Amino acid sequence: MTTKTEESRQPKIMTKPLPEILDELENYIKRVEEAVRQAQAAARESREAAA
């Protein structure tokens, strides 16, 4: 037996238009890339400071 809340809980992919989902993914990827760049810069500075 399913309850009303279980029925209303759908994955976002089923409730949002695909272009909106893809835009969100693109923004997420850009944020991750920027975080990676910052981590790499911090690691480089750390190595230089330790040398």
Contacts in CASP RR format, 6 or more apart in sequence:
PFRMAT RR
TARGET T0000
AUTHOR 0000-0000-0000
METHOD contacts of the structure
MODEL  1
MTTKTEESRQPKIMTKPLPEILDELENYIKRVEEAVRQAQAAARESREAA
A
12 21 0 8 1.000
13 21 0 8 1.000
END
